[in-house]
Amino acid sequence: MATAFSSDGEAALRRELRAAVAAAPQGDLDGFYEMGRAAAFVRDGGFRKVALQFPDELLADAVEVAARMEAATGAEMYVLGDTTYGSCCVDEVAAEHVGAEAVLHYGPACLSLCRKLPVLHIFGQQPLDVRRCTEAFQELYPERQSHVVVLSDVVYAHAMGELEQQLCPKYPNIIFSRLVCGDPPGPAVPGEERKLGRQFLVKAAGGLQDYAMFYVGAEGLALTSFMLTWNRCPFSSFNPVTGCGRHETLNVNRALMRRLYLVERARDAGVVGILVGTLGVAGYLTVLQHIRELLCRAGKRSYTLAVGKPNPAKLANFLEVDIFVLVACAQNSLLDSSDFYRPVVTPYELELACNPAREWTGNYLTDFRDLLPGACAHVELPPASPAAEAVPDVSLITGKMRSAHLCDPPTSQLPPSTALACRDQTQALAEISPAASFLESRSWRGLEQQLGQTPVSKAVQGRRGIAIAYEDEGCEQ
């Protein structure tokens, strides 16, 4: 695990860089990137500055696409070179740096709702062998009366109409989901599912639990989110790259047990770090405030951290934090934290740990907006109870007693993480906090200024070169 926190950097310095290969089919940029639809979106909206957001695998085409879009619309096009968080989310922050009036988002997308800027999603039409996909479906579901919901990765959504024409005459109980970009029109009707940017209507009397799920796309975060969200449905998939279909053998219950273990870790935690993993998904500020209030009522300290894309080296700097909660889109929330110094949980898992009124029902929520007041899965916090009346709770990990009652919300406007304490016999007051207390216990507390104690010396010529190969060390350049 030590290599996850630090390295000598030699591999990065000596790595040979190669030019990226364009991901779009040669000579078919207009079709792959839907230039006509994108140009119409810019002209109809009257936008003069537009941001183009590409994932890493499509950046090789960015210059050509931007030039063609400027020629077709007359608007200024700005390519976002790097995304602050996941590339599946619309990076409205980077777009606002150039004063963009709209965003063209290319490649795979989580379809999270945005509020600030108009967005057009262009997924890129990856090829799909509909005939082979139909054969794979028939092999996986030989019974023609099977109840199946068809889901797909966004890059294959363009071919779902043709696949529907092939399967619907043979399978009367098949349902094809639709992509939902933005707010769905009108309220949901009974039996309608609206999750993870997909929408479909369940017609069976037993509900969704009578259906199987068929996913068109490669294995990845999207499929994992689907399997956890609809964990009571059996899954199968067709990989368009390999042309193979299979029943998914991922043990969802084992994955859920891992997540429930993290819930127990969250119950034991005294200090929680709230990781801001998105600045573009609608409602992220509301859920941040909701998490702060939840932790305050549960008697836990919290710190809000904006670290961009989290990795083990970044989070290892916050040793005083017992556990992190990541506020991100539905696809990026399920972070595998096995290599991290402290676990990373989702807002739903934190609610399971801190809200006594929320019980585990078997349904897993990956979209944090479902937890907000007025949403389908919101659960109000119960009233506070005195500590003497609290039901004893024992940690399943440490075996120790822990507090499980909710406190009254603070009436003071001061931050709950600050307090005053007597510093010495002169009755000087000092501000203390869990972070400050942890810093006091450290053997190394950082660099000290020592003003007036360090002698002044003249600047001298230093070493030349890079850290692993200085010129005066005789290393080959």
Sequence and secondary structure as in RCSB ss.txt:
>XXXX:A:sequence
MATAFSSDGEAALRRELRAAVAAAPQGDLDGFYEMGRAAAFVRDGGFRKVALQFPDELLADAVEVAARMEAATGA
EMYVLGDTTYGSCCVDEVAAEHVGAEAVLHYGPACLSLCRKLPVLHIFGQQPLDVRRCTEAFQELYPERQSHVVV
LSDVVYAHAMGELEQQLCPKYPNIIFSRLVCGDPPGPAVPGEERKLGRQFLVKAAGGLQDYAMFYVGAEGLALTS
FMLTWNRCPFSSFNPVTGCGRHETLNVNRALMRRLYLVERARDAGVVGILVGTLGVAGYLTVLQHIRELLCRAGK
RSYTLAVGKPNPAKLANFLEVDIFVLVACAQNSLLDSSDFYRPVVTPYELELACNPAREWTGNYLTDFRDLLPGA
CAHVELPPASPAAEAVPDVSLITGKMRSAHLCDPPTSQLPPSTALACRDQTQALAEISPAASFLESRSWRGLEQQ
LGQTPVSKAVQGRRGIAIAYEDEGCEQ
>XXXX:A:secstr
 HHHH    HHHHH         S TT HHHHTTHHHHHHHHHHHT SEEEEE  GGGGGGHHHHHHHHHHHH  
EEEEE S SS TTS  HHHHHHTT SEEEEES      B SS EEEE       HHHHHHHHHHH   TT  EEE
EE GGGGGGHHHHHHHHTTT TTEEE EE  SS SS   TTEEEETTEEEE  STT GGG EEEEES SSHHHHH
HHHHTTTS EEEEETTTTEEEE    HHHHHHHHHHHHHHHHH SEEEEEE  SSBTTHHHHHHHHHHHHHHTT 
EEEEE  SS  HHHHTT TT SEEEEE  TTTS    TTSSS EE HHHHHHHH TT    S     GGGGSTTS
TT         GGGS  EE TTT  EE         SSS TT EEEE STT  EEEE HHHHHHHH S       
TTTS          EETTEEGGGT   
